[in-house]
């Protein structure tokens, strides 16, 4: 049985991690774990989005 | 055939207001987007921002125009279809609509001309100020209308005297129990609508490998706003859910699709139901096990209250309320997923090159409009059988107008609005097809609708000579 290429495995792991983090944030923000976790989750989500948007170049790779 | 005047009045208002809400939602969102983009252009002087501004200005102008015209129709419909409502609630609703005109319409009317035609006639800072004022006007307009509608959902500060409502406390009328939550929910919906619209058009160009720089900026700005806004919207939506559960339990009972006073434990989260209102049961119910308990009661085995907790005479029709809510909520979940995917791809440098993602953005371009419509169906059908919750029933609010009159005006509205929508879509799709390079410095005076619908006519040398360009 052939082993998956490392970059594919890393990609799959990355996608799965993103999905899990996204679901966790969604459940937190809609208040499943209480109001304060919802507020904290919202603040953390906005902060994370802000950091990613701020760090990644806007136009990306133009080549 | 016996026609029900009350039902026809409701269908007519539902049709006209559904058509109307598409345009203010778009123009409120685009006004704020234009403000941000022009601000970025002033700060950076990057010409791409000005190109984006010019491109969306024309679409904003069309949406704004159709929104104003179709909004005026609604005021007249209070008389045509709901004269008793106007008679009883006029002292409350009338001043709020008048204040909307005085504050927002005057502000918009004062600065819209500069915004549309003044890009080369006034300085850039004054032009930016005009854009800000128009955006503020749209925000104020939404505030007053949401205040009036929220008062109908959660009335406060009034007393019934001689068959009419009299205001006892204006502050309680304006800042009624649901307004503080419904206003940010609606504004965020409008900003999300614009974000997905802008990102969708950018993605469309990227898929076709056209206008690359414009497209990348559009996708980048659109998804940056969407990623932050959707998180806020989900939070606000949940807080609003709790507020409406407190003030309008019948609406939220219908929205979840349960009939029994206490649902089974654990409660599923239904996505498809075929409700049977007469027998107070679902013929078909499909859902995800446990999720109802987790999302609605925040526990693994919690039970959810069903519609039988509300007396039959006070129950809304479950089907419309349920599917209005599911439409809005389902799209919100999709928006959240797309926003998370955008952050992941942005981090990995694939935001502008991942074709499945770009295709999903194109599909999601009108998602904000559809979600907003779903939200309003939830709000309005969930309030039934009341027009003013707990105070005035819808059947007691209709005008003493023959059903035939309402039917003929409804047919007329359908034809006129179909024409409006066709013209709007042709205009917008042609602008998108022509691309940002063809966007004029300011709105064009076409002279006729025929010309407006044929932009290539305007670009011909003859037409330019006639118009002195």
Interface residues (C-beta under 8 A of the other chain):
Chain A: X14 X15 X18 X19 X21 X22 X25 X26 X27 X29 X30 X31 X32 X33 X34 X38 X39 X42 X45 X46 X48 X49 X50 X52 X53 X55 X56 X58 X59 X60 X61 X62
Chain B: X212 X213 X216 X217 X220 X224 X227 X228 X231 X232 X234 X235 X237 X238 X242 X294 X295 X298 X333 X336 X337 X339 X340 X341 X343 X344 X346 X347 X348 X349 X350 X351 X352 X353
